[in-house]
Amino acid sequence: MIVKTERPEVVAGALSPELAERIPRTKVSVESRAGEVAITIEADDQTALRAALNSYIRWANVAEETAKEAGRR
């Protein structure tokens, strides 16, 4: 999954602690690139994949919005 962002380092950095808290039946990696963050998810089944996707999409969105708000102050 590719997340387009103006702050790839911030988003990837915010997601890194979540990598230590494994979602059952999944393996996740996060890579910061120019203008985007690549999130790779391997899952044993569709239920685990859906749970991981939902979590990482939500966390990436929160990180992006928080960084935007912090930049406005």
Phi and psi restraints in degrees (value plus and minus 20) as a CYANA .aco file:
   2 ILE   PHI    -131.3   -91.3
   2 ILE   PSI     108.1   148.1
   3 VAL   PHI    -130.7   -90.7
   3 VAL   PSI      94.2   134.2
   4 LYS   PHI     -96.7   -56.7
   4 LYS   PSI     113.7   153.7
   5 THR   PHI    -176.3  -136.3
   5 THR   PSI     130.9   170.9
   6 GLU   PHI     -99.4   -59.4
   6 GLU   PSI     -33.5     6.5
   7 ARG   PHI    -149.7  -109.7
   7 ARG   PSI      44.2    84.2
   8 PRO   PHI     -80.9   -40.9
   8 PRO   PSI     -56.6   -16.6
   9 GLU   PHI     -87.0   -47.0
   9 GLU   PSI     -59.3   -19.3
  10 VAL   PHI     -86.0   -46.0
  10 VAL   PSI     -66.6   -26.6
  11 VAL   PHI     -85.0   -45.0
  11 VAL   PSI     -66.7   -26.7
  12 ALA   PHI     -82.0   -42.0
  12 ALA   PSI     -60.9   -20.9
  13 GLY   PHI     -83.3   -43.3
  13 GLY   PSI     -58.2   -18.2
  14 ALA   PHI     -89.7   -49.7
  14 ALA   PSI     -49.4    -9.4
  15 LEU   PHI    -102.2   -62.2
  15 LEU   PSI     -42.5    -2.5
  16 SER   PHI     -77.8   -37.8
  16 SER   PSI     -60.1   -20.1
  17 PRO   PHI     -81.5   -41.5
  17 PRO   PSI     -48.5    -8.5
  18 GLU   PHI     -89.0   -49.0
  18 GLU   PSI     -44.2    -4.2
  19 LEU   PHI     -83.7   -43.7
  19 LEU   PSI     -50.9   -10.9
  20 ALA   PHI     -92.8   -52.8
  20 ALA   PSI     -48.5    -8.5
  21 GLU   PHI    -113.3   -73.3
  21 GLU   PSI      65.9   105.9
  22 ARG   PHI     -82.7   -42.7
  22 ARG   PSI     118.5   158.5
  23 ILE   PHI    -106.0   -66.0
  23 ILE   PSI     108.6   148.6
  24 PRO   PHI     -71.9   -31.9
  24 PRO   PSI     118.6   158.6
  25 ARG   PHI      47.2    87.2
  25 ARG   PSI       4.2    44.2
  26 THR   PHI    -155.2  -115.2
  26 THR   PSI     138.5   178.5
  27 LYS   PHI    -151.2  -111.2
  27 LYS   PSI     107.3   147.3
  28 VAL   PHI    -147.7  -107.7
  28 VAL   PSI     120.8   160.8
  29 SER   PHI    -151.8  -111.8
  29 SER   PSI     130.0   170.0
  30 VAL   PHI    -149.1  -109.1
  30 VAL   PSI     112.7   152.7
  31 GLU   PHI    -154.2  -114.2
  31 GLU   PSI     108.3   148.3
  32 SER   PHI    -105.3   -65.3
  32 SER   PSI     112.2   152.2
  33 ARG   PHI    -151.4  -111.4
  33 ARG   PSI     156.9   196.9
  34 ALA   PHI     -84.5   -44.5
  34 ALA   PSI      90.7   130.7
  35 GLY   PHI      55.5    95.5
  35 GLY   PSI     -10.6    29.4
  36 GLU   PHI    -180.6  -140.6
  36 GLU   PSI     143.9   183.9
  37 VAL   PHI    -143.7  -103.7
  37 VAL   PSI     108.2   148.2
  38 ALA   PHI    -117.3   -77.3
  38 ALA   PSI     103.2   143.2
  39 ILE   PHI    -135.7   -95.7
  39 ILE   PSI      98.1   138.1
  40 THR   PHI    -127.0   -87.0
  40 THR   PSI     105.9   145.9
  41 ILE   PHI    -143.8  -103.8
  41 ILE   PSI     105.0   145.0
  42 GLU   PHI    -131.6   -91.6
  42 GLU   PSI     110.3   150.3
  43 ALA   PHI    -153.1  -113.1
  43 ALA   PSI     129.9   169.9
  44 ASP   PHI     -93.8   -53.8
  44 ASP   PSI     -45.1    -5.1
  45 ASP   PHI    -175.5  -135.5
  45 ASP   PSI     151.1   191.1
  46 GLN   PHI     -85.1   -45.1
  46 GLN   PSI     -55.2   -15.2
  47 THR   PHI     -83.9   -43.9
  47 THR   PSI     -65.3   -25.3
  48 ALA   PHI     -85.4   -45.4
  48 ALA   PSI     -59.8   -19.8
  49 LEU   PHI     -82.2   -42.2
  49 LEU   PSI     -66.3   -26.3
  50 ARG   PHI     -81.3   -41.3
  50 ARG   PSI     -63.5   -23.5
  51 ALA   PHI     -81.8   -41.8
  51 ALA   PSI     -64.5   -24.5
  52 ALA   PHI     -86.7   -46.7
  52 ALA   PSI     -64.7   -24.7
  53 LEU   PHI     -78.5   -38.5
  53 LEU   PSI     -68.8   -28.8
  54 ASN   PHI     -78.4   -38.4
  54 ASN   PSI     -64.6   -24.6
  55 SER   PHI     -84.2   -44.2
  55 SER   PSI     -70.1   -30.1
  56 TYR   PHI     -89.7   -49.7
  56 TYR   PSI     -54.5   -14.5
  57 ILE   PHI     -82.6   -42.6
  57 ILE   PSI     -66.2   -26.2
  58 ARG   PHI     -83.0   -43.0
  58 ARG   PSI     -67.4   -27.4
  59 TRP   PHI     -83.5   -43.5
  59 TRP   PSI     -61.0   -21.0
  60 ALA   PHI     -84.0   -44.0
  60 ALA   PSI     -60.8   -20.8
  61 ASN   PHI     -84.2   -44.2
  61 ASN   PSI     -64.5   -24.5
  62 VAL   PHI     -81.9   -41.9
  62 VAL   PSI     -63.1   -23.1
  63 ALA   PHI     -82.4   -42.4
  63 ALA   PSI     -64.1   -24.1
  64 GLU   PHI     -83.8   -43.8
  64 GLU   PSI     -67.9   -27.9
  65 GLU   PHI     -84.9   -44.9
  65 GLU   PSI     -59.0   -19.0
  66 THR   PHI     -84.8   -44.8
  66 THR   PSI     -62.8   -22.8
  67 ALA   PHI     -83.9   -43.9
  67 ALA   PSI     -59.2   -19.2
  68 LYS   PHI     -82.1   -42.1
  68 LYS   PSI     -67.6   -27.6
  69 GLU   PHI     -82.9   -42.9
  69 GLU   PSI     -61.6   -21.6
  70 ALA   PHI     -83.9   -43.9
  70 ALA   PSI     -54.7   -14.7
  71 GLY   PHI     -91.8   -51.8
  71 GLY   PSI     -41.1    -1.1
  72 ARG   PHI    -100.6   -60.6
  72 ARG   PSI     -35.6     4.4
